[in-house]
Amino acid sequence: MFKENKRLTATDTLIGQGTQIEGKLTSEAGIRIEGEYRGDIECSGDVIIGECGIAKSNIKARDIIIAGKVFGEIVTKGRLTITASGQLHGNVTAHTLLIQDGGTFNGSCRMERAQEAKARPAADGEQAQQQAKEADIKEKAKQAV
């Protein structure tokens, strides 16, 4: 009689200026922080730390924009942007990193591209096939003698 339509809406989560939250935040949609947040963030969408925002967090998201302050580890499969007013104190794993003039980044960065990660096993496989062919040729040469 009733159909169960469960749709993921693109509702964004906003932590407003003057708000302080502590805990673990998991979201399918985008998140914008203008207040203060302490705890881990896992987001399938984008995370924006506004100019007034402070995050003492490990953040994992698709794309991340930092215009405020972040203290913690960042992991993104997309782009990390640190604006002119942004500050990041922590390590980064990202596909793309953009730091605007005036932005601050203190930490280390590891850039990973999905295509390179997929290409490595293929290259290793091709190398193994080449070695197997060379071994077959040597074996046939020994049998011929």
C-alpha positions, 0 to 999 in steps of 0.5 A: 500500500505504501511505497518506501522511497528512501532518498538521500537529500542534498541537505547541508549541515550548518554549525553556526557561528557561536555554536560549540559541538563535540563528538563524531559527525558522519554525513552523506551531505555537505557540511559547513562549520562557522562555529567550533567543532571538536571530533572526527568528521566523515562526510561523503560530500564536501566540508567547508570550514568558514572564516569564523570556523575552528575545527579540532578534527580529523576530517575525511570528505570528498572536497574540503575548503578551509577558510578558518582554522583546522587542527588535525588530519585531512583525507580527501579523494578530491581537492583541498583548498586553503583560502587566504584566511585559512589555516591548517595545522596537520597532515594531508592526504589529497588528490589535489592541493590548492593554497591561496596566497596568504593561506597557512599550512603546517604539516606534511602532504601526501598526494594520491591519484586514483589513476596512479594507484590503479596503474601500479598493480597493472604495471606490476602485472605486466612486468610479471607477464614479461618475466614469465615470457622470458622464462618460457623462452629460456626454457624452450631454448634449453629444450632445443639444445 
